Amino acid sequence: MKRIKPLQSLSMEHHQSLRLAKKCKDILAQTPEEIKIFSQQLQSNFNEQWLKHFKIEEESIFSVARKKGGEIASVCQQLEQEHHTMKNLVEKIAAGEYSLLQQFGQLLHDHTRREERELFPMVEAEFTDDELDNILKFGNNNS
């Protein structure tokens, strides 16, 4: 789906998150050693890339949406809760609870789809030009 410029970078990262979600669901068919290595890589990648991604969304989109109220605020509240849940799941996975990889992968998949199919169309429709520009600026300053 074609996105407006301020959302393009986040949207491209969402393609990566969908690939990661699939890997999380598929990895459990591998050897215990491969699962352990993948889980370590997941934690490193999550801390380096996805926490930054979450921060951009939370501070440049969710915070503005909360002020707008209504459905967009409700969607953002749910998405922010999912960010916290994913952080907790990654910590548990890194601590050896590998059975949570399936749950994490499914949540990441569903979360990404919700942002792309629900949140981003609302942002495009409801945010002012200045609010959209701030998403782009915030992303550029935090990448």
N, C-alpha and C positions, 0 to 999 in steps of 0.2 A: 504494500500500500504506500502511495506517495505521501510523504509527510512534509509539513512546512519546515523551513530551515531550522528554527529553534528546537524542533523535536527530532531532527534527523539523526544526530549523534546518539541520543538515547535509544532511538528506534533501531539503529544498527547494532547497538549493544544487546538489544532484545533478541536479535537473531542469534547472537552468541549464547545468550542464556537459554534459548530453546535447545541448542545443541548440547549444552551442559546438562540440561534437564534429562535429555534422552540418555546421555552417558551415565548419569546417576542411576537411572532405572535399569540400564543394560549391564552395568558393571557387576552386579551381584551374581551373574552367571560365571564370573571369572574365578581364578584361584584366590585363596585368602591373602596371599602376598600381593597380588595385583590390586585387590580391593584396598589393602592397607596403603599401598603407594598412591593409588588414585585419591584416597581420602586425605592424605597429606597434601597432595597437589591441590585438591579442592579447597582446603583451608587456606593455603597460601594464596591461591587465585582469588578466593573470596575476600580475603583481607586486603589484597592489593587492588583489585578491580571493583568488586561488587559493593563494598562498603562505600567507595567513592561514588559509584552510580546511585546508591540509595541516598547519599547525602545531597547530591544534586537534585534528585526528585523531591526529597523532603523539604529542602530549603528554598527551592525555586518554584516548585509547583504546589506541593501539599500545603505549604504555609499560606500561599495566596488563595488556594481553593477553600481553606478553612474560613477565611474572611468573607468569601462569597456566599458560603452557606449552601443549603439545598443539597441536591443529589451529588454534585461534584465534591462537596465537602464530605459527604457520607462515603463515597467511593474512596477518597483519599484516606479517610480514617481506617477503612478496611485494609487498604494497601500498606499503610504504615504499620499496622499490626502484623501484617504478613512479613514485612521486613524484619521485625523483631523476632518473629517465629523462625524465620530462616536463619538469622544470626544464632539463635539458640540451638537449632538443629545442627548447624555446622560445628559448633563447639562440642556437641555430644558426639557427632561423627568423628571428629578429630580425637576425641577421648576413647575411641574404639567401639562406639555403638553403630557399627556399620549397617545394621538392619534398617537404620533410619534413612539410608540413602534413597530408598524407594519413595518414602514420604517426602523427603526434601525435593527430589526430582519432580514429583507430581505437583507439589506446591509451587515450585519455581515455574513450571510450565503454565499452570493455571493463573498464577500471578502475572506473568508476562502477557498472556493473552488478555487478561482483564485490563491491563494498562493500555495495550494496543487497541483493543476493541471498544472499551468503555471510556477510559480516562482521556486518552489523547484526542478523540473526537470532541469531547467536552471542552478540553483546553483550547483546541483550535476555534471552537465556537464562542467561548465565554471570556477568554483572556483578552485584554487590551493589547495593542501593539507594544506598549511599554512593558507590560508584564511578559509578553512573549520574548522581547529583546533581553529582558533580565534572565530568562532561562538560558539563552545563548551565552550571555556574559558570564553567568555563574558557572556554566559548564566549561567555558574556556579558562576561567580562573582556577578551576579545581581539577583539571585533567592532567 
